[in-house]
Amino acid sequence: MLAPNLNTAAATPDAENIAHRRTLWRWHFYAGLFVMPLLIVLAITGTIYCFQPQIEPLLYRDRMVVADTHGPQLSRDVLLAKALASEPRGAVPTLVQIEADRTRSAEFVFRLPSGESESVYVNPYDGAVLGTLSVEHRLMKQVRNLHRGLMLGKTGELVMELAGCWTLVMIGTGIALWWPSRSNGAKGGVWLPRLSLQGRAWWRDLHAVGGVWLAIGALFFVLSGLPWSGSWGKEFKALATSASLGYPEGAWGEAHVHSTAPAASASKDADEHAMHGMHMKMDDLPLHQTPWAVGATDVPDSASKQAARVSIDDVAALAAKNGVTDDYGIALPTKPTGVYTVSYFPADPRAERTLHIDQYSGRVLSDIGYQSYGRVAQWISYGTSLHMGRYFGLANQIACSAISLGLAALAVTGFIMWMKRRPARELGAPARPVRRAPMRAWRGGLTVLGMIFPLMGATMLAVWCVDRLAFGAKRAAA
């Protein structure tokens, strides 16, 4: 009896290692099977969107670019009037885009009677209308919608959110699979693929080594992108706000939410509107970009329509006085109690600025800058700028593109490996081990992930149940 017990004891660590590895491989397979096609979509659309500042002026040069005559430019209110005259009856101006570059046309956005929005481009020197672009159907808007939600609305946003969450599982299991068999740094296939290999082994080395090099970039993309997601991102904003780590304090009513037009007091209707907490949110405004930290803050009201509205040029001058001079949007008031909202979303997050300005008196009602953000919001602002390839210019764009396309290449190599090992008419999932590996740390990690990302937790539980029910009887010898 003694000898068999010794042999069994000696074999146990190997059996546990095999069970451990096969379990990790199985989860890596399921994560990759779901994420792989979505990762390619994210990589391609993300790379294209990263170069938006260069692509759009080339693609729409006839509307966006003008010759600098070195002469005076017409006032923005005059330009807006000319743009409005070219639009159908009932069009409402909602946004003015401010560019300091004298070779760029003036852009005005209108909400059409159909409910869609349209940009009108006007030559700032002679007032000639250069053309229009649909806000919803322009190329970069479509690319962004694909990137965020596959152009499927809320359903697509949830799918892409899940893809980001499952990428975390793919990264964790991928590194774990790479690590045990490559503990000796001097051996080939650790930091550089062994190109002398052939067949599936060559693809496996390329996939494993490439994955390790790209793991940090992939992790950063996921963590910096999830705060903008449609479901978890909104809940995360609420949590960060409740802990005073997200929105600026003014979002909770400490900033002015009303202004007074000259010789007028706040109206009863406006007061009732404020009391019921029905203010419009920043995310509801027709701005091209809004900083994450202020997205759910209330837009204050102007109180009376008894005075003339201040001009757009006056608003721009006030923004310049507050340090906002180029590449920003001014959301126009569309109701008597509306305000001008200046939204500045620059490459350097420390310069982010949001100004709400009374449309009658020109008084600044609310001024929210980076220094007003909570700590989490400040980190997210930096992450967003880096994620979009904006923070350090062209080098940032190239770095983001390299990581994105590298991740797409990993998806392709993973697909090739799967096709090479998959039996005909079978899923080809790695065999389930006979022994159940303890893996307490792994199970604990998945539990924590499922608690942080509830939608992901639900899908992990569903995958585990399907795996047990559909493949539970098909165990391989350990």
ChimeraX attribute file (.defattr): number of C-alpha atoms within 10 A of each C-alpha:
attribute: neighborCount
match mode: 1-to-1
recipient: residues
	/A:1	5
	/A:2	6
	/A:3	8
	/A:4	9
	/A:5	10
	/A:6	11
	/A:7	10
	/A:8	11
	/A:9	11
	/A:10	11
	/A:11	11
	/A:12	13
	/A:13	11
	/A:14	12
	/A:15	19
	/A:16	19
	/A:17	14
	/A:18	17
	/A:19	23
	/A:20	19
	/A:21	17
	/A:22	19
	/A:23	20
	/A:24	22
	/A:25	21
	/A:26	18
	/A:27	22
	/A:28	24
	/A:29	21
	/A:30	19
	/A:31	22
	/A:32	24
	/A:33	17
	/A:34	15
	/A:35	23
	/A:36	25
	/A:37	15
	/A:38	19
	/A:39	25
	/A:40	20
	/A:41	20
	/A:42	27
	/A:43	22
	/A:44	19
	/A:45	20
	/A:46	23
	/A:47	22
	/A:48	17
	/A:49	23
	/A:50	22
	/A:51	18
	/A:52	15
	/A:53	10
	/A:54	10
	/A:55	15
	/A:56	14
	/A:57	14
	/A:58	13
	/A:59	11
	/A:60	14
	/A:61	13
	/A:62	13
	/A:63	22
	/A:64	22
	/A:65	20
	/A:66	18
	/A:67	11
	/A:68	16
	/A:69	11
	/A:70	9
	/A:71	8
	/A:72	10
	/A:73	15
	/A:74	13
	/A:75	14
	/A:76	22
	/A:77	13
	/A:78	13
	/A:79	24
	/A:80	21
	/A:81	12
	/A:82	16
	/A:83	26
	/A:84	20
	/A:85	12
	/A:86	13
	/A:87	17
	/A:88	10
	/A:89	10
	/A:90	12
	/A:91	20
	/A:92	17
	/A:93	23
	/A:94	21
	/A:95	25
	/A:96	25
	/A:97	20
	/A:98	20
	/A:99	16
	/A:100	11
	/A:101	11
	/A:102	17
	/A:103	16
	/A:104	21
	/A:105	28
	/A:106	29
	/A:107	24
	/A:108	24
	/A:109	28
	/A:110	24
	/A:111	19
	/A:112	16
	/A:113	12
	/A:114	8
	/A:115	9
	/A:116	13
	/A:117	21
	/A:118	22
	/A:119	24
	/A:120	27
	/A:121	26
	/A:122	27
	/A:123	24
	/A:124	23
	/A:125	20
	/A:126	12
	/A:127	21
	/A:128	14
	/A:129	20
	/A:130	17
	/A:131	16
	/A:132	20
	/A:133	16
	/A:134	15
	/A:135	20
	/A:136	14
	/A:137	13
	/A:138	14
	/A:139	17
	/A:140	19
	/A:141	15
	/A:142	17
	/A:143	23
	/A:144	17
	/A:145	18
	/A:146	21
	/A:147	23
	/A:148	26
	/A:149	21
	/A:150	21
	/A:151	15
	/A:152	13
	/A:153	13
	/A:154	14
	/A:155	13
	/A:156	18
	/A:157	21
	/A:158	20
	/A:159	19
	/A:160	25
	/A:161	27
	/A:162	21
	/A:163	22
	/A:164	25
	/A:165	23
	/A:166	25
	/A:167	22
	/A:168	18
	/A:169	19
	/A:170	25
	/A:171	21
	/A:172	18
	/A:173	22
	/A:174	22
	/A:175	17
	/A:176	15
	/A:177	18
	/A:178	18
	/A:179	14
	/A:180	11
	/A:181	10
	/A:182	14
	/A:183	10
	/A:184	11
	/A:185	9
	/A:186	9
	/A:187	11
	/A:188	13
	/A:189	20
	/A:190	20
	/A:191	16
	/A:192	14
	/A:193	18
	/A:194	18
	/A:195	13
	/A:196	7
	/A:197	12
	/A:198	10
	/A:199	9
	/A:200	16
	/A:201	14
	/A:202	16
	/A:203	20
	/A:204	20
	/A:205	22
	/A:206	20
	/A:207	22
	/A:208	24
	/A:209	20
	/A:210	20
	/A:211	23
	/A:212	18
	/A:213	14
	/A:214	18
	/A:215	20
	/A:216	13
	/A:217	19
	/A:218	22
	/A:219	16
	/A:220	13
	/A:221	20
	/A:222	19
	/A:223	17
	/A:224	20
	/A:225	19
	/A:226	19
	/A:227	21
	/A:228	18
	/A:229	19
	/A:230	19
	/A:231	16
	/A:232	19
	/A:233	15
	/A:234	16
	/A:235	13
	/A:236	18
	/A:237	22
	/A:238	16
	/A:239	13
	/A:240	18
	/A:241	21
	/A:242	12
	/A:243	12
	/A:244	16
	/A:245	19
	/A:246	25
	/A:247	28
	/A:248	22
	/A:249	17
	/A:250	18
	/A:251	21
	/A:252	12
	/A:253	13
	/A:254	10
	/A:255	16
	/A:256	15
	/A:257	20
	/A:258	22
	/A:259	25
	/A:260	20
	/A:261	22
	/A:262	13
	/A:263	8
	/A:264	13
	/A:265	12
	/A:266	16
	/A:267	16
	/A:268	10
	/A:269	11
	/A:270	16
	/A:271	14
	/A:272	11
	/A:273	13
	/A:274	17
	/A:275	10
	/A:276	8
	/A:277	10
	/A:278	11
	/A:279	16
	/A:280	15
	/A:281	15
	/A:282	22
	/A:283	17
	/A:284	12
	/A:285	19
	/A:286	20
	/A:287	22
	/A:288	14
	/A:289	15
	/A:290	21
	/A:291	22
	/A:292	21
	/A:293	27
	/A:294	24
	/A:295	18
	/A:296	18
	/A:297	19
	/A:298	22
	/A:299	26
	/A:300	27
	/A:301	30
	/A:302	29
	/A:303	26
	/A:304	22
	/A:305	18
	/A:306	12
	/A:307	13
	/A:308	11
	/A:309	16
	/A:310	15
	/A:311	15
	/A:312	19
	/A:313	12
	/A:314	12
	/A:315	21
	/A:316	20
	/A:317	14
	/A:318	19
	/A:319	23
	/A:320	12
	/A:321	10
	/A:322	12
	/A:323	11
	/A:324	22
	/A:325	16
	/A:326	16
	/A:327	14
	/A:328	25
	/A:329	25
	/A:330	27
	/A:331	24
	/A:332	22
	/A:333	21
	/A:334	13
	/A:335	10
	/A:336	15
	/A:337	21
	/A:338	23
	/A:339	29
	/A:340	29
	/A:341	27
	/A:342	27
	/A:343	27
	/A:344	25
	/A:345	23
	/A:346	19
	/A:347	19
	/A:348	14
	/A:349	23
	/A:350	14
	/A:351	14
	/A:352	20
	/A:353	25
	/A:354	23
	/A:355	23
	/A:356	26
	/A:357	27
	/A:358	29
	/A:359	31
	/A:360	25
	/A:361	16
	/A:362	19
	/A:363	16
	/A:364	19
	/A:365	22
	/A:366	21
	/A:367	16
	/A:368	21
	/A:369	19
	/A:370	19
	/A:371	13
	/A:372	17
	/A:373	22
	/A:374	19
	/A:375	16
	/A:376	17
	/A:377	25
	/A:378	21
	/A:379	14
	/A:380	22
	/A:381	24
	/A:382	17
	/A:383	20
	/A:384	23
	/A:385	19
	/A:386	23
	/A:387	24
	/A:388	22
	/A:389	24
	/A:390	22
	/A:391	19
	/A:392	12
	/A:393	11
	/A:394	13
	/A:395	12
	/A:396	18
	/A:397	21
	/A:398	15
	/A:399	14
	/A:400	24
	/A:401	22
	/A:402	16
	/A:403	20
	/A:404	25
	/A:405	18
	/A:406	20
	/A:407	25
	/A:408	21
	/A:409	20
	/A:410	24
	/A:411	22
	/A:412	17
	/A:413	21
	/A:414	21
	/A:415	15
	/A:416	15
	/A:417	18
	/A:418	18
	/A:419	14
	/A:420	13
	/A:421	12
	/A:422	14
	/A:423	11
	/A:424	8
	/A:425	6
	/A:426	7
	/A:427	10
	/A:428	14
	/A:429	19
	/A:430	20
	/A:431	17
	/A:432	22
	/A:433	21
	/A:434	15
	/A:435	16
	/A:436	12
	/A:437	16
	/A:438	11
	/A:439	14
	/A:440	9
	/A:441	9
	/A:442	14
	/A:443	11
	/A:444	11
	/A:445	14
	/A:446	16
	/A:447	16
	/A:448	13
	/A:449	18
	/A:450	18
	/A:451	13
	/A:452	14
	/A:453	17
	/A:454	14
	/A:455	17
	/A:456	20
	/A:457	20
	/A:458	12
	/A:459	14
	/A:460	20
	/A:461	13
	/A:462	12
	/A:463	15
	/A:464	11
	/A:465	13
	/A:466	12
	/A:467	15
	/A:468	13
	/A:469	10
	/A:470	9
	/A:471	13
	/A:472	11
	/A:473	9
	/A:474	12
	/A:475	13
	/A:476	11
	/A:477	11
	/A:478	15
